[in-house]
């Protein structure tokens, strides 16, 4: 986004860091029923995003377009490719069996057993 929307596109790692934050946010949102403490994680993620974007708006030389692009790119990539675990069944020993239902699997044809 920095390349397309900024007068002086930025270079650096902050966009990639925002991508990791976006990816983590999608993971936490997807698995909030399976992992304890996700409300606190989501609040922390939102605080980090808001604080960093506010600093970017108040400080000259920080490219928020790069930050937003990283955030959106990380979230989109994690949504498509990241794990989306669902409890498929529970074994006789009480262990949960998970299935990964990430959207990418609906785009890839699978080979079915035709016996």
Buried (B, 14 or more C-beta within 10 A) or exposed (E): BBEEEBEEEBEEEBBEBBBEBBBBBBBBBBBBEEEEEBEEBBEBBEEBBEEBBEEBEEEEEBBBBBBBBBBBBBBBBBBEEBEBBEEEEEEEEEEEEEEEBBEEEEEEEEEEEEE
